[in-house]
Amino acid sequence: MTYVVTGATGPFGRLAIESLLRRGVPAGEIRGTGRQIEKAADLGVEIRRADYEDAGALREAFAGASRLLFVSGSEPGRRQAQHANVVAAAVDAGVELVAYTSILNAATSTMDLAEDHRATEKLLTDSGLRPVFLRNGFYYEVYTAQLPAYLEHGVAGAAGDGPIGAAARADLADAAAAVLTGEPDKGVYELAAEVFTLAGLTELVTEVSGKPVGYTPLTGEQYREVLTGAGLPGHVADFVVGIDLGIAGGNLATSGDDLAKLIGRPPVTLREALAQ
Ligand SMILES: NC(=O)c1ccc[n+]([C@@H]2O[C@H](COP(=O)([O-])OP(=O)(O)OC[C@H]3O[C@@H](n4cnc5c(N)ncnc54)[C@H](OP(=O)(O)O)[C@@H]3O)[C@@H](O)[C@H]2O)c1
């Protein structure tokens, strides 16, 4: 078997490779790909340079692959063309299974962020390959990275009472490795450890830190003003506001225990992640 993991130079791909190794896959059967390959040099597996823009490099990098973990790219606007190159190279390599990191509710989500994922899921479905869609919730890390700001300024956002399906990135990567090494019983997994709101997040931050933290619900316009006032370029602020409005619209709602079942243990909770 040869397991190929794209995005091995990023945190998710790294965690997935570490999980493959923990699951007993020999290092010699794992290959990672990325652009800045020096970032993955310490993983102890072969790493090949392959930009999603470079169809030839992808074909070479995937040669001989049995199973592919296709980690979605990080450049909205370029991703659909890039992902088409990845799918074509996977077809060329004749991989028997492709696990793709998608987004919760990709088929129906109205979030801008979901468009590339929906298009990629369709490409994979139409490709003749055997795809497994790992519809990942948001990483807790998206929020825990903001803890210092929460403690100083409180929590603010335009997500209203929208449910945020989320999980620790490491648990989502572990689930990806479980699918890659196992016999997946489904083609679509909706993956989250728990669902919280910004108000709930604020309560937990208060509880865990012991410091009273406030929550300021904002309209999209108000949130945009806060973000641009803090120095964010307009287009980035629009992107961030769009995510919150998408959450307010219920696009990250989810239920079920796909994640716990795949990883075979209770996933890390938001409280634990904040405490860490
Ligand atoms: N669920 C969530 O909350 C959430 C949050 C953020 C992102 N995501 C998605 O999940 C993916 C993995 O998460 P992450 O935390 O590891 O993201 P990340 O830190 O942005 O890393 C992205 C990875 O994708 C690779 N990549 C990006 N563009 C590429 C290209 N054109 N060609 C080849 N490789 C490319 C990067 O390679 P190099 O570093 O070598 O350039 C890196 O390995 C992201 O790419 C994004 O699609 C999900």
The ligand as an SDF file (V2000), in Angstrom:
LIG
                    3D

 48 52  0  0  0  0  0  0  0  0999 V2000
  -12.0980   23.3760    9.1300 N   0  0  0  0  0  0  0  0  0  0  0  0
  -11.4950   24.5320    9.3490 C   0  0  0  0  0  0  0  0  0  0  0  0
  -11.7410   25.2450   10.3410 O   0  0  0  0  0  0  0  0  0  0  0  0
  -10.4420   24.9870    8.4090 C   0  0  0  0  0  0  0  0  0  0  0  0
   -9.6980   26.1340    8.7240 C   0  0  0  0  0  0  0  0  0  0  0  0
   -8.7050   26.5150    7.8390 C   0  0  0  0  0  0  0  0  0  0  0  0
   -8.4810   25.7860    6.6840 C   0  0  0  0  0  0  0  0  0  0  0  0
   -9.2330   24.6840    6.4190 N   0  0  0  0  0  0  0  0  0  0  0  0
   -9.0300   23.8630    5.2060 C   0  0  0  0  0  0  0  0  0  0  0  0
   -8.3030   22.6940    5.5980 O   0  0  0  0  0  0  0  0  0  0  0  0
   -7.0590   22.6270    4.8950 C   0  0  0  0  0  0  0  0  0  0  0  0
   -5.9760   22.0550    5.7830 C   0  0  0  0  0  0  0  0  0  0  0  0
   -5.9110   22.7790    6.9860 O   0  0  0  0  0  0  0  0  0  0  0  0
   -4.5340   23.3580    7.5280 P   0  0  0  0  0  0  0  0  0  0  0  0
   -4.8220   23.8850    8.8770 O   0  0  0  0  0  0  0  0  0  0  0  0
   -3.4360   22.3780    7.3610 O   0  0  0  0  0  0  0  0  0  0  0  0
   -4.3420   24.5830    6.4910 O   0  0  0  0  0  0  0  0  0  0  0  0
   -3.0880   25.5070    6.1560 P   0  0  0  0  0  0  0  0  0  0  0  0
   -2.2520   25.8020    7.3640 O   0  0  0  0  0  0  0  0  0  0  0  0
   -3.6070   26.6700    5.3930 O   0  0  0  0  0  0  0  0  0  0  0  0
   -2.1980   24.5740    5.1850 O   0  0  0  0  0  0  0  0  0  0  0  0
   -2.6000   24.4100    3.8560 C   0  0  0  0  0  0  0  0  0  0  0  0
   -1.8540   23.2410    3.2630 C   0  0  0  0  0  0  0  0  0  0  0  0
   -2.2560   23.1380    1.8940 O   0  0  0  0  0  0  0  0  0  0  0  0
   -1.1140   23.2540    1.0780 C   0  0  0  0  0  0  0  0  0  0  0  0
   -1.4370   24.0010   -0.1200 N   0  0  0  0  0  0  0  0  0  0  0  0
   -2.1230   25.1560   -0.2260 C   0  0  0  0  0  0  0  0  0  0  0  0
   -2.1370   25.5630   -1.5090 N   0  0  0  0  0  0  0  0  0  0  0  0
   -1.4410   24.6300   -2.2110 C   0  0  0  0  0  0  0  0  0  0  0  0
   -1.0860   24.5040   -3.5630 C   0  0  0  0  0  0  0  0  0  0  0  0
   -1.4220   25.4340   -4.4780 N   0  0  0  0  0  0  0  0  0  0  0  0
   -0.3840   23.4250   -3.9440 N   0  0  0  0  0  0  0  0  0  0  0  0
    0.0070   22.4790   -3.0500 C   0  0  0  0  0  0  0  0  0  0  0  0
   -0.2900   22.5570   -1.7350 N   0  0  0  0  0  0  0  0  0  0  0  0
   -0.9990   23.6340   -1.3280 C   0  0  0  0  0  0  0  0  0  0  0  0
   -0.0900   24.0180    1.8830 C   0  0  0  0  0  0  0  0  0  0  0  0
    1.1870   23.7470    1.3480 O   0  0  0  0  0  0  0  0  0  0  0  0
    2.4910   24.6900    1.6280 P   0  0  0  0  0  0  0  0  0  0  0  0
    2.4410   25.0580    3.0960 O   0  0  0  0  0  0  0  0  0  0  0  0
    3.6300   23.7730    1.3220 O   0  0  0  0  0  0  0  0  0  0  0  0
    2.3920   25.8740    0.7450 O   0  0  0  0  0  0  0  0  0  0  0  0
   -0.3420   23.4230    3.2590 C   0  0  0  0  0  0  0  0  0  0  0  0
    0.2890   22.1770    3.3520 O   0  0  0  0  0  0  0  0  0  0  0  0
   -6.8200   24.0670    4.4050 C   0  0  0  0  0  0  0  0  0  0  0  0
   -6.0110   24.0570    3.2680 O   0  0  0  0  0  0  0  0  0  0  0  0
   -8.2260   24.5500    4.1380 C   0  0  0  0  0  0  0  0  0  0  0  0
   -8.7110   24.0960    2.8830 O   0  0  0  0  0  0  0  0  0  0  0  0
  -10.1840   24.2650    7.2580 C   0  0  0  0  0  0  0  0  0  0  0  0
  1  2  1  0
  2  3  2  0
  2  4  1  0
  4  5  1  0
  4 48  2  0
  5  6  2  0
  6  7  1  0
  7  8  2  0
  8  9  1  0
  8 48  1  0
  9 10  1  0
  9 46  1  0
 10 11  1  0
 11 12  1  0
 11 44  1  0
 12 13  1  0
 13 14  1  0
 14 15  2  0
 14 16  1  0
 14 17  1  0
 17 18  1  0
 18 19  2  0
 18 20  1  0
 18 21  1  0
 21 22  1  0
 22 23  1  0
 23 24  1  0
 23 42  1  0
 24 25  1  0
 25 26  1  0
 25 36  1  0
 26 27  1  0
 26 35  1  0
 27 28  2  0
 28 29  1  0
 29 30  1  0
 29 35  2  0
 30 31  1  0
 30 32  2  0
 32 33  1  0
 33 34  2  0
 34 35  1  0
 36 37  1  0
 36 42  1  0
 37 38  1  0
 38 39  2  0
 38 40  1  0
 38 41  1  0
 42 43  1  0
 44 45  1  0
 44 46  1  0
 46 47  1  0
M  CHG  2   8   1  16  -1
M  END
$$$$
